[in-house]
Amino acid sequence: MAEQAVASGGRAADMESPTQFLGRTRELKELLADIERAGLDTLSGRKAPRARVLLIAGRPGSGRTALAAELVRQVADRYADGVLRARLSEPDGTPVPVERTARELLTALDRPTPAGAAEDELTAALREALAGRRILLLLDDAAEAEQVDALLPDTPECLVVAVSHGPLTGISGVRPCTLGGLDTKSAVELLSRYAGSVRITVDPRAAESLAEVCQGQPAALKLAGGWLAARPKAAVADLAKQVHAEGDEGTPLSRVFRLVYASLPGPAARILRLLSLAPGGLVDPHTASALAGSSVDGAHTTLEDFVALGLLHAADSPLPQYEVPACLHPLLKALTETQDRPGELQLARARMLERTLRLLQSCRAITETDDPEARQKLLDTPRALRFPNPRAAADWIGIRRPALLASARAAVADGELDTLARRLMSQLVRAMVVHFGTQAAAGDLYGIHRLVLDVAERRNLPREKAAALLNLGDLDARTGRTKAALGRYRAALDAGREANDPYATGRAMESVGGAHLEIGDYDRAADWFGRALAQRLARSERADAARLYGRIGAAHTYAGRYGEALRSWRAAVAGHRKNGDVAGHARALSEVARVQEYAGRPEESLRTCQEAVELARRAEDPRLHAALYLRLADTLEHLGDPAAAQLHRGAAQRMLGEEPQESDAAEPGPKQGAFEPERDPNACEIRSTSAED
């Protein structure tokens, strides 16, 4: 299995390539020896119940992630099933929920991750997926022992390398490898790589002095090297004196950072400060441009300059994308608090969300060019916000997915930009459904709808609350959590009534009925479908009324009340006929034939089924036509005419162009049936946003 990288916190691991790694010879030797060290279980004669955990502890900026990456590189060939990586903290230090990390790791393993599944369910699924495998798991920036413990494989053949600020008390058998600074030789070589070898060779004593005042911290040395590289005429000794003159206040990294920051032009310094607002610490030219109110090209140039200075890391991505080092995030945040007014920061956030919103609109619009209105809207979009084709849009949303989800979470947590947050989440849902499909995006959609629900409850918006509850209920129902879905639908009904929203109340009543149908409570199902039908009839919504007659008929069929089922299905037939829905008419007639057969009236069932086949032919729906041929074949077999049945099966097979796996005319259970009504096409749409979206 190929190596897989998972950025659970919205960031990839900050690491150096193998050719760039310097020093840490002693630490690497100790870690490699620790892999082979016998644990307490082995010494006592018992087999180790879980994977071995190696812990690398140190301050942010100490090179702890780079050491972990080098260790992983050296031992990866021992783990035939590959390497998984996950980051367990956001750039601001907030722990990433275990549920989110487990979901990302399962996705990397190509395992199903049911939308809305609880943490325990996902971690159990992860342990099951890792059982019997030899996998190396790198957990970067762990904030607490519980995060690591929940993800530990129950497989002693696996290895977990954890990176943390300090010891992870609570996980047995873990001896932390605590990092200090680099040795002088390695620190000077790191300076040389960033500043150039000439000045370091000319004044090696000054380079050693600079390494000493930086205390060998790799992040501080990189900033110092970047500062020197940008000033070819500056002496290494001068920089060492300036850093020393900063005094003992703060860490070596903070002292060097202050010098680097003070040397930036005003506009660049402002952009750098505002990067602390970037969701998930991930920045692209559009994000930086929106935050600073500058051009996209200008922002791109500034970001590249920051990379050269060691202030940003270029992400391994086909699109321009950069990572704010976690060790610099608190320093940038402190600068915004002292140098920017709250109103300015809020305006910068609003600009960033608005830009993201417009990119999502463009990302969706490029797939709708057959619609003249959508095409014109796309042409009215500024060129910098357009995508050349749907493939480019799909690539963009796939690459920016962690940052987009982080944007939604940050917007909701902010609490002051709820209108923008709601519009952003609406467009994010639509774009994900268009490019990924509802099924593939279900896990992300569940999280987004929960955010919508949070905003709706905070702002007391019953219409939005009803929409979010309906969407969450649908996702719960798809993953088999029918009782949870039923609770969501009932709450959506209450919210819809409070909002006086007939769409929400009607769909909620029908969904409550569908949930009762799923759990086998057919009486309640028929009752709730009847309530929804009464509302549809009162509003003269004839197509929905015809469909609901069919759902009532299905409930009575499952309950064995064939007389009532026939009356309901015949009402559905009449409704579809009046509406001119030939395909719906055929489906309803097919269900009438099914009920007639159940009721012991095979001759009537045959005549009804033949009428349905003729209607399906007129509807020009090959799949429906073939399904009805199969239904007709089953009926003929029950009447003792296997030859005619075989002819109809052959006709169905020719229409489908392949051997049918299973007759669509087979008896449906509560969860399936050839003519069960489809879910509402707007099931994953947030309907409560402004019309301009």
HELIX and SHEET records of a PDB file:
HELIX    1   1 PRO A   18  GLN A   20  5                                   3    
HELIX    2   2 THR A   25  GLU A   36  1                                  12    
HELIX    3   3 LEU A   40  LEU A   43  1                                   4    
HELIX    4   4 ARG A   64  VAL A   75  1                                  12    
HELIX    5   5 ALA A   76  ARG A   78  5                                   3    
HELIX    6   6 VAL A   98  ALA A  108  1                                  11    
HELIX    7   7 GLU A  119  LEU A  130  1                                  12    
HELIX    8   8 ALA A  145  LEU A  151  1                                   7    
HELIX    9   9 THR A  184  ALA A  195  1                                  12    
HELIX   10  10 SER A  197  VAL A  202  1                                   6    
HELIX   11  11 PRO A  204  VAL A  213  1                                  10    
HELIX   12  12 PRO A  218  ALA A  229  1                                  12    
HELIX   13  13 VAL A  236  ALA A  245  1                                  10    
HELIX   14  14 PRO A  252  ALA A  262  1                                  11    
HELIX   15  15 GLY A  266  LEU A  274  1                                   9    
HELIX   16  16 LEU A  275  LEU A  277  5                                   3    
HELIX   17  17 PRO A  279  GLY A  281  5                                   3    
HELIX   18  18 PRO A  285  ALA A  292  1                                   8    
HELIX   19  19 VAL A  296  LEU A  309  1                                  14    
HELIX   20  20 HIS A  329  GLN A  339  1                                  11    
HELIX   21  21 PRO A  342  ALA A  365  1                                  24    
HELIX   22  22 PRO A  372  LEU A  379  1                                   8    
HELIX   23  23 ARG A  383  LEU A  385  5                                   3    
HELIX   24  24 PRO A  390  ILE A  399  1                                  10    
HELIX   25  25 ARG A  401  ASP A  414  1                                  14    
HELIX   26  26 ASP A  418  PHE A  436  1                                  19    
HELIX   27  27 ALA A  442  ARG A  459  1                                  18    
HELIX   28  28 PRO A  462  ARG A  478  1                                  17    
HELIX   29  29 THR A  482  ALA A  499  1                                  18    
HELIX   30  30 PRO A  502  GLU A  518  1                                  17    
HELIX   31  31 TYR A  522  ALA A  538  1                                  17    
HELIX   32  32 ARG A  542  ALA A  559  1                                  18    
HELIX   33  33 TYR A  562  ASN A  579  1                                  18    
HELIX   34  34 VAL A  582  TYR A  598  1                                  17    
HELIX   35  35 PRO A  602  ALA A  619  1                                  18    
HELIX   36  36 PRO A  622  HIS A  638  1                                  17    
HELIX   37  37 PRO A  642  LEU A  656  1                                  15    
SHEET    1   A 6 GLN A   4  ALA A   5  0                                        
SHEET    2   A 6 VAL A  83  ARG A  87  1                                        
SHEET    3   A 6 LEU A 136  ALA A 142  1                                        
SHEET    4   A 6 LEU A 159  SER A 164  1                                        
SHEET    5   A 6 ARG A  52  ALA A  57  1                                        
SHEET    6   A 6 PRO A 176  THR A 178  1                                        
SHEET    1   B 3 LEU A 282  VAL A 283  0                                        
SHEET    2   B 3 TYR A 322  GLU A 323 -1                                        
SHEET    3   B 3 HIS A 313  ALA A 314 -1                                        
END                                                                             
